[in-house]
Each structure stands twice: as C-alpha cells, then as structure tokens.
Amino acid sequence: MGSTSDWAVMEKAAKLLNDFQIPFEVNALSAHRTPEAVEKFAKNAETNGIKVIIAAAGMAAHLPGVIASMTSIPVIGVPINASLSGLDALLAIVQMPPGIPVATVGINAAENAGILAAQILSATDEKIMKKTKEYKENLKSKIEKANDEFSKIKFDFKTN
C-alpha cells in the first residue's frame, strides 16, 4: 500500500487471500516517501518467493508502476479513492508505458485484485484453482438464491 490509510480497502484482498490459504505480505511502501524501501522490495520480490504483487495507491498513484518497472513479477494495481473520486489514481495506474504493464482493477476493488492474483497463481497450483472455482460457484449460488427470493416478492404489476 502506498499509505497506511489504504488498509481499509486492501484488507478485503488480505481476507480473500487468507480464505484461499495463499501466503501473503502486507507492507506500507510509498513511491514518494520511501523510494529506497520500494526499490528493495521490488528488486528482491522474486528472490523472496513472491509470485504476484498487489499494489494499491491513491492520488498520484505511482506505486504500482514503480514496482512494475523494477520486477518481472505480475503487478496488479488497485486505485484508491483518495481524491477526485479515485479517477486520478485509476488513470495513473492503468496508463503505463509500453513494456511496463500493470493489471488494473476498479477503484477500491481490492477483492477483485485478490481474485485476480489467485487466478494467476492457479495456473500452476491446483489447490488454488480448486478454491477459485469454488469461489466462482458460490457467486453463482448467491445470485440463484437471490432470484429465488425475488420470485416470492409480489406486486400487482410484477410479471415474474
């Protein structure tokens, strides 16, 4: 995270990774306030066994791109709504120069970042693939249950 204030959003990714039993780190690293720590983290990520990085940032939102510039590990950017409804962060993260991609999820969409990280890891890990499939099936079940409940709601002009 670019700031400790991002934890309120990023905790959703942590919970998802924890539910999927995927080991993860949580760090506050600022591209502007702690650039040396960001560089150390990014350049040592592969050696430290990290396979995917989720990087969140608001406002100038340089953290995901800076990390991506220093590693070949996939980076998922989470734009944080810190100003301008998060649009500044979204554009800063998604508009990377050629050769430095950052997969970008929606504003404050940390849970989607966790799911995307799990899907990337599932390409080489059957246990994570199984958990990802179960998660998606559960989403389907929730909608089917909701539709069953909606079918019981009666209005004079409701046709279903």
Contact map, one row per residue, 1 for C-alpha under 8 A:
1111011001000000000000000111110000000000000000000000001110000010000000000000000000000000000000000000000000000000000000000000000000000000000000000000000000000000
1111010000000000000000000001111000000000000000000000001111001010000000000000000000000000000000000000000000000000000000000000000000000000000000000000000000000000
1111111000000000000000000001110000000000000000000000000010000000000000000000000000000000000000000000000000000000000000000000000000000000000000000000000000000000
1111111000000000000000000001000000000000000000000000000000000000000000000000000000000000000000000000000000000000000000000000000000000000000000000000000000000000
0011111100000000000000000000000000000000000000000000000000000000000000000000000000000000000000000000000000000000000000000000000000000000000000000000000000000000
1111111111000000000000000000000000000000000000000000000110000000000000000000000100000000000000000000000000000000000000000000000000000000000000000000000000000000
1011111111100000000000000000000000000000000000000000000000000000000000000000000000000000000000000000000000000000000000000000000000000000000000000000000000000000
0000111111110000000000000000000000000000000000000000000000000000000000000000000000000000000000000000000000000000000000000000000000000000000000000000000000000000
0000011111110000000000000000000000000000000000000000000000000000000000000000000100000000000000000000000000011100000000000000000000000000000000000000000000000000
1000011111111100000000000000000000000000000000000000000100000000000000000000000000000000000000000000000000010110000000000000000000000000000000000000000000000000
0000001111111110000000000000000000000000000000000000000000000000000000000000000000000000000000000000000000000100000000000000000000000000000000000000000000000000
0000000111111111000000000000000000000000000000000000000000000000000000000000000000000000000000000000000000000110010000000000000000000000000000000000000000000000
0000000001111111100000000000000000000000000000000000000000000000000000000000000000000000000000000000000000000111111000000000000000000000000000000000000000000000
0000000001111111110000010000000000000000000000000000000000000000000000000000000000000000000000000000000000000000010000000000000000000000000000000000000000000000
0000000000111111111000000000000000000000000000000000000000000000000000000000000000000000000000000000000000000000000000000000000000000000000000000000000000000000
0000000000011111111100000000000000000000000000000000000000000000000000000000000000000000000000000000000000000010011000000000000000000000000000000000000000000000
0000000000001111111111110000000000000000000000000000000000000000000000000000000000000000000000000000000000000000011001000000000000000000000000000000000000000000
0000000000000111111111100000000000000000000000000000000000000000000000000000000000000000000000000000000000000000000000000000000000000000000000000000000000000000
0000000000000011111111000000000000000000000000000000000000000000000000000000000000000000000000000000000000000000000000000000000000000000000000000000000000000000
0000000000000001111111000000000000000000000000000000000000000000000000000000000000000000000000000000000000000000000001000000000100110000000000000000000000000000
0000000000000000111111100000000000000000000000000000000000000000000000000000000000000000000000000000000000000000000000000000000000000000000000000000000000000000
0000000000000000111111110000000000000000000000000000000000000000000000000000000000000000000000000000000000000000000001000000000100000000000000000000000000000000
0000000000000000110011111000000000000000000000000000000000000000000000000000000000000000000000000000000000000000000000000000000000000000000000000000000000000000
0000000000000100100001111100000000000000000000000000000000000000000000000000000000000000000000000000000000000000000000000000000000000000000000000000000000000000
0000000000000000000000111110000000000000000000000000000000000000000000000000000000000000000000000000000000000000000000000000000000000000000000000000000000000000
1000000000000000000000011111000000000000000000000000000000000000000000000000000000000000000000000000000000000000000000000000000000000000000000000000000000000000
1000000000000000000000001111100000000000000000000000000000000000000000000000000000000000000000000000000000000000000000000000000000000000000000000000000000000000
1111000000000000000000000111110000000000000000000000000000000000000000000000000000000000000000000000000000000000000000000000000000000000000000000000000000000000
1110000000000000000000000011111011101100000000000000000000000010000000000000000000000000000000000000000000000000000000000000000000000000000000000000000000000000
1110000000000000000000000001111111100100000000000000000000000010000000000000000000000000000000000000000000000000000000000000000000000000000000000000000000000000
0100000000000000000000000000111111100100000000000000000000000110010000000000000000000000000000000000000000000000000000000000000000000000000000000000000000000000
0000000000000000000000000000011111100000000000000000000000000000000000000000000000000000000000000000000000000000000000000000000000000000000000000000000000000000
0000000000000000000000000000111111100000000000000000000000000000000000000000000000000000000000000000000000000000000000000000000000000000000000000000000000000000
0000000000000000000000000000111111111100000000000000000000000000000000000000000000000000000000000000000000000000000000000000000000000000000000000000000000000000
0000000000000000000000000000111111111110000000000000000000000000000000000000000000000000000000000000000000000000000000000000000000000000000000000000000000000000
0000000000000000000000000000000001111111000000000000000000000000000000000000000000000000000000000000000000000000000000000000000000000000000000000000000000000000
0000000000000000000000000000100001111111100000000000000000000000000000000000000000000000000000000000000000000000000000000000000000000000000000000000000000000000
0000000000000000000000000000111001111111110000000000000000000000001000000000000000000000000000000000000000000000000000000000000000000000000000000000000000000000
0000000000000000000000000000000000111111111000000000000000000000001001000000000000000000000000000000000000000000000000000000000000000000000000000000000000000000
0000000000000000000000000000000000011111111100000000000000000000000000000000000000000000000000000000000000000000000000000000000000000000000000000000000000000000
0000000000000000000000000000000000001111111110000000000000000000000000000000000000000000000000000000000000000000000000000000000000000000000000000000000000000000
0000000000000000000000000000000000000111111110000000000000000000001101100000000000000000000000000000000000000000000000000000000000000000000000000000000000000000
0000000000000000000000000000000000000011111111000000000000000000000001100000000000000000000000000000000000000000000000000000000000000000000000000000000000000000
0000000000000000000000000000000000000001111111110000000000000000000000000000000000000000000000000000000000000000000000000000000000000000000000000000000000000000
0000000000000000000000000000000000000000111111111110000000000000000000101000000000000000000000000000000000000000000000000000000000000000000000000000000000000000
0000000000000000000000000000000000000000001111111110000000000000000000101000000000000000000000000000000000000000000000000000000000000000000000000000000000000000
0000000000000000000000000000000000000000000111111100000000000000000000000000000000000000000000000000000000000000000000000000000000000000000000000000000000000000
0000000000000000000000000000000000000000000111111100000000000000000000000000000000000000000000000000000000000000000000000000000000000000000000000000000000000000
0000000000000000000000000000000000000000000011111110000000000000000000000000000000000000000000000000000000000000000000000000000000000000000000000000000000000000
0000000000000000000000000000000000000000000011111111100000000000000000001000000000000000000000000000000000000000000000000000000000000000000000000000000000000000
0000000000000000000000000000000000000000000011001111100000000000000000001100000000000000000000000000000000000000000000001000000000000000000000000000000000000000
0000000000000000000000000000000000000000000000000111110000000000000000001111000000000000000000000000000000000000000010011000000000000000000000000000000000000000
0000000000000000000000000000000000000000000000000111111000000000000000001111000000000000000000000000000000000000000010000000000000000000000000000000000000000000
0000000000000000000000000000000000000000000000000001111100000001000000000011110000000000000000000000000000000000110010000000000000000000000000000000000000000000
1100000000000000000000000000000000000000000000000000111110000011000000000011110000000000000000000000000000000000000000000000000000000000000000000000000000000000
1100010001000000000000000000000000000000000000000000011111001011000000000000111100000000000000000000000000000000000000000000000000000000000000000000000000000000
1110010000000000000000000000000000000000000000000000001111111111000000000000111100000000100000000000000000000000000000000000000000000000000000000000000000000000
0100000000000000000000000000000000000000000000000000000111111000000000000000001111100101100000000000000000000000000000000000000000000000000000000000000000000000
0000000000000000000000000000000000000000000000000000000011111000000000000000000111100101100000000000000000000000000000000000000000000000000000000000000000000000
0000000000000000000000000000000000000000000000000000000011111100000000000000000000000001100100000000000000000000000000000000000000000000000000000000000000000000
0100000000000000000000000000000000000000000000000000000111111111000000000000001000000001110110000000000000000000000000000000000000000000000000000000000000000000
0000000000000000000000000000001000000000000000000000000010011111110000000000000000000000000110000000000000000000000000000000000000000000000000000000000000000000
1100000000000000000000000000111000000000000000000000001110001111111000000000000000000000000000000000000000000000000000000000000000000000000000000000000000000000
0000000000000000000000000000000000000000000000000000011110001111111100000011100000000000000010000000010000000000000000000000000000000000000000000000000000000000
0000000000000000000000000000000000000000000000000000000000000111111110000000000000000000000010010001110000000000000000000000000000000000000000000000000000000000
0000000000000000000000000000001000000000000000000000000000000111111111000000000000000000000000000000000000000000000000000000000000000000000000000000000000000000
0000000000000000000000000000000000000110010000000000000000000011111111100010000000000000000000000000000000000000000000000000000000000000000000000000000000000000
0000000000000000000000000000000000000000010000000000000000000001111111111110000000000000000000000001110000000000000000000000000000000000000000000000000000000000
0000000000000000000000000000000000000000000000000000000000000000111111100000000000000000000000000001000000000000000000000000000000000000000000000000000000000000
0000000000000000000000000000000000000010011000000000000000000000011111110000000000000000000000000000000000000000000000000000000000000000000000000000000000000000
0000000000000000000000000000000000000000011011000000000000000000001111111000000000000000000000000000000000000000000000000000000000000000000000000000000000000000
0000000000000000000000000000000000000000000000000000000000000000000101111100000000000000000000000000000000000000000000000000000000000000000000000000000000000000
0000000000000000000000000000000000000000000011000111100000000000000100111110000000000000000000000000000000000000000000000000000000000000000000000000000000000000
0000000000000000000000000000000000000000000000000011100000000000000100011111000000000000000000000000011000000000000000000000000000000000000000000000000000000000
0000000000000000000000000000000000000000000000000001111000000001001100001111100000000000000000000000111000000000000000000000000000000000000000000000000000000000
0000000000000000000000000000000000000000000000000001111000000001000000000111110000000000000000000000011110000000100010000000000000000000000000000000000000000000
0000000000000000000000000000000000000000000000000000011110000001000000000011111000000000000011000000011110000000100000000000000000000000000000000000000000000000
0000000000000000000000000000000000000000000000000000011110000000000000000001111100000000010010000000000111111100100000000000000000000000000000000000000000000000
0000000000000000000000000000000000000000000000000000000111001000000000000000111110000100110010000000000111111000000000000000000000000000000000000000000000000000
0000010010000000000000000000000000000000000000000000000111100000000000000000011111000100110000000000000000110000000000000000000000000000000000000000000000000000
0000000000000000000000000000000000000000000000000000000001100000000000000000001111111110100000000000000000110000000000000000000000000000000000000000000000000000
0000000000000000000000000000000000000000000000000000000001100000000000000000000111111100000000000000000000000000000000000000000000000000000000000000000000000000
0000000000000000000000000000000000000000000000000000000001100000000000000000000011111111000000000000000000000000000000000000000000000000000000000000000000000000
0000000000000000000000000000000000000000000000000000000000000000000000000000000011111111000000000000000000000000000000000000000000000000000000000000000000000000
0000000000000000000000000000000000000000000000000000000000000000000000000000000011111111000000000000000000000000000000000000000000000000000000000000000000000000
0000000000000000000000000000000000000000000000000000000001100000000000000000001111111111110000000000000000100000000000000000000000000000000000000000000000000000
0000000000000000000000000000000000000000000000000000000000000000000000000000000010111111111000000000000000100000000000000000000000000000000000000000000000000000
0000000000000000000000000000000000000000000000000000000001111000000000000000000000111111111100000000000000000000000000000000000000000000000000000000000000000000
0000000000000000000000000000000000000000000000000000000011111000000000000000001110000111111110000000000000000000000000000000000000000000000000000000000000000000
0000000000000000000000000000000000000000000000000000000000001000000000000000011100000111111111000000000101100000000000000000000000000000000000000000000000000000
0000000000000000000000000000000000000000000000000000000000000000000000000000000000000011111111100000000000000000000000000000000000000000000000000000000000000000
0000000000000000000000000000000000000000000000000000000000011100000000000000000000000001111111110000000000000000000000000000000000000000000000000000000000000000
0000000000000000000000000000000000000000000000000000000000001101100000000000111000000000111111110000010100000000000000000000000000000000000000000000000000000000
0000000000000000000000000000000000000000000000000000000000000000000000000000100000000000011111110000011100000000000000000000000000000000000000000000000000000000
0000000000000000000000000000000000000000000000000000000000000000000000000000000000000000001111111000000000000000000000000000000000000000000000000000000000000000
0000000000000000000000000000000000000000000000000000000000000000100000000000000000000000000111111101110000000000000000000000000000000000000000000000000000000000
0000000000000000000000000000000000000000000000000000000000000000000000000000000000000000000000111111100000000000000000000000000000000000000000000000000000000000
0000000000000000000000000000000000000000000000000000000000000000000000000000000000000000000000011111100000000000000000000000000000000000000000000000000000000000
0000000000000000000000000000000000000000000000000000000000000000000000000000000000000000000000001111100000000000000000000000000000000000000000000000000000000000
0000000000000000000000000000000000000000000000000000000000000000100110000000000000000000000000011111110000000000000000000000000000000000000000000000000000000000
0000000000000000000000000000000000000000000000000000000000000000100100000010000000000000000000011111111000000000000000000000000000000000000000000000000000000000
0000000000000000000000000000000000000000000000000000000000000001100100000111100000000000000011010001111100000000000000000000000000000000000000000000000000000000
0000000000000000000000000000000000000000000000000000000000000000000000000111100000000000000001000000111110000000000000000000000000000000000000000000000000000000
0000000000000000000000000000000000000000000000000000000000000000000000000001111000000000010011000000011111000000000000000000000000000000000000000000000000000000
0000000000000000000000000000000000000000000000000000000000000000000000000001111000000000000000000000001111101101100000000000000000000000000000000000000000000000
0000000000000000000000000000000000000000000000000000000000000000000000000000011000000000010000000000000111111000000000000000000000000000000000000000000000000000
0000000000000000000000000000000000000000000000000000000000000000000000000000011110000110010000000000000011111000000000000000000000000000000000000000000000000000
0000000011000000000000000000000000000000000000000000000000000000000000000000011110000000000000000000000001111100000000000000000000000000000000000000000000000000
0000000010000000000000000000000000000000000000000000000000000000000000000000011000000000000000000000000011111111100000000000000000000000000000000000000000000000
0000000011111000000000000000000000000000000000000000000000000000000000000000010000000000000000000000000010011111110000000000000000000000000000000000000000000000
0000000001011001000000000000000000000000000000000000000000000000000000000000000000000000000000000000000000001111111000000000000000000000000000000000000000000000
0000000000001000000000000000000000000000000000000000000000000000000000000000000000000000000000000000000010001111111100000000000000000000000000000000000000000000
0000000000001000000000000000000000000000000000000000010000000000000000000001110000000000000000000000000010001111111110000000000000000000000000000000000000000000
0000000000011101100000000000000000000000000000000000010000000000000000000000000000000000000000000000000000000111111111000000000000000000000000000000000000000000
0000000000001001100000000000000000000000000000000000000000000000000000000000000000000000000000000000000000000011111111100000000000010000000000000000000000000000
0000000000000000000000000000000000000000000000000000000000000000000000000000000000000000000000000000000000000001111111110000000000000000000000000000000000000000
0000000000000000000000000000000000000000000000000001110000000000000000000001000000000000000000000000000000000000111111111000000000000000000000000000000000000000
0000000000000000100101000000000000000000000000000000000000000000000000000000000000000000000000000000000000000000011111111100000110010000000000000000000000000000
0000000000000000000000000000000000000000000000000000000000000000000000000000000000000000000000000000000000000000001111111110000110010000000000000000000000000000
0000000000000000000000000000000000000000000000000001000000000000000000000000000000000000000000000000000000000000000111111110000000000000000000000000000000000000
0000000000000000000000000000000000000000000000000011000000000000000000000000000000000000000000000000000000000000000011111111100110000000000000000000000000000000
0000000000000000000000000000000000000000000000000000000000000000000000000000000000000000000000000000000000000000000001111111111110010000000000000000000000000000
0000000000000000000000000000000000000000000000000000000000000000000000000000000000000000000000000000000000000000000000111111110010000000000000000000000000000000
0000000000000000000000000000000000000000000000000000000000000000000000000000000000000000000000000000000000000000000000001111110000000000000000000000000000000000
0000000000000000000000000000000000000000000000000000000000000000000000000000000000000000000000000000000000000000000000001111111110000000000000000000000000000000
0000000000000000000000000000000000000000000000000000000000000000000000000000000000000000000000000000000000000000000000000111111111000000000000000000000000000000
0000000000000000000000000000000000000000000000000000000000000000000000000000000000000000000000000000000000000000000000000100111111100000000000000000000000000000
0000000000000000000101000000000000000000000000000000000000000000000000000000000000000000000000000000000000000000000001101100111111110000000000000000000000000000
0000000000000000000000000000000000000000000000000000000000000000000000000000000000000000000000000000000000000000000001101110111111111000000000000000000000000000
0000000000000000000000000000000000000000000000000000000000000000000000000000000000000000000000000000000000000000000000000000011111111100000000000000000000000000
0000000000000000000100000000000000000000000000000000000000000000000000000000000000000000000000000000000000000000000000000000001111111110000000000000000000000000
0000000000000000000100000000000000000000000000000000000000000000000000000000000000000000000000000000000000000000001001100100000111111111000000000000000000000000
0000000000000000000000000000000000000000000000000000000000000000000000000000000000000000000000000000000000000000000000000000000011111111100000000000000000000000
0000000000000000000000000000000000000000000000000000000000000000000000000000000000000000000000000000000000000000000000000000000001111111110000000000000000000000
0000000000000000000000000000000000000000000000000000000000000000000000000000000000000000000000000000000000000000000000000000000000111111111000000000000000000000
0000000000000000000000000000000000000000000000000000000000000000000000000000000000000000000000000000000000000000000000000000000000011111111100000000000000000000
0000000000000000000000000000000000000000000000000000000000000000000000000000000000000000000000000000000000000000000000000000000000001111111110000000000000000000
0000000000000000000000000000000000000000000000000000000000000000000000000000000000000000000000000000000000000000000000000000000000000111111111000000000000000000
0000000000000000000000000000000000000000000000000000000000000000000000000000000000000000000000000000000000000000000000000000000000000011111111100000000000000000
0000000000000000000000000000000000000000000000000000000000000000000000000000000000000000000000000000000000000000000000000000000000000001111111110000000000000000
0000000000000000000000000000000000000000000000000000000000000000000000000000000000000000000000000000000000000000000000000000000000000000111111111000000000000000
0000000000000000000000000000000000000000000000000000000000000000000000000000000000000000000000000000000000000000000000000000000000000000011111111100000000000000
0000000000000000000000000000000000000000000000000000000000000000000000000000000000000000000000000000000000000000000000000000000000000000001111111110000000000000
0000000000000000000000000000000000000000000000000000000000000000000000000000000000000000000000000000000000000000000000000000000000000000000111111111000000000000
0000000000000000000000000000000000000000000000000000000000000000000000000000000000000000000000000000000000000000000000000000000000000000000011111111100000000000
0000000000000000000000000000000000000000000000000000000000000000000000000000000000000000000000000000000000000000000000000000000000000000000001111111110000000000
0000000000000000000000000000000000000000000000000000000000000000000000000000000000000000000000000000000000000000000000000000000000000000000000111111111000000000
0000000000000000000000000000000000000000000000000000000000000000000000000000000000000000000000000000000000000000000000000000000000000000000000011111111100000000
0000000000000000000000000000000000000000000000000000000000000000000000000000000000000000000000000000000000000000000000000000000000000000000000001111111110000000
0000000000000000000000000000000000000000000000000000000000000000000000000000000000000000000000000000000000000000000000000000000000000000000000000111111110000000
0000000000000000000000000000000000000000000000000000000000000000000000000000000000000000000000000000000000000000000000000000000000000000000000000011111111000001
0000000000000000000000000000000000000000000000000000000000000000000000000000000000000000000000000000000000000000000000000000000000000000000000000001111111000000
0000000000000000000000000000000000000000000000000000000000000000000000000000000000000000000000000000000000000000000000000000000000000000000000000000111111100000
0000000000000000000000000000000000000000000000000000000000000000000000000000000000000000000000000000000000000000000000000000000000000000000000000000001111110100
0000000000000000000000000000000000000000000000000000000000000000000000000000000000000000000000000000000000000000000000000000000000000000000000000000000011111100
0000000000000000000000000000000000000000000000000000000000000000000000000000000000000000000000000000000000000000000000000000000000000000000000000000000001111100
0000000000000000000000000000000000000000000000000000000000000000000000000000000000000000000000000000000000000000000000000000000000000000000000000000000000111110
0000000000000000000000000000000000000000000000000000000000000000000000000000000000000000000000000000000000000000000000000000000000000000000000000000000001111111
0000000000000000000000000000000000000000000000000000000000000000000000000000000000000000000000000000000000000000000000000000000000000000000000000000000000001111
0000000000000000000000000000000000000000000000000000000000000000000000000000000000000000000000000000000000000000000000000000000000000000000000000000001000000111
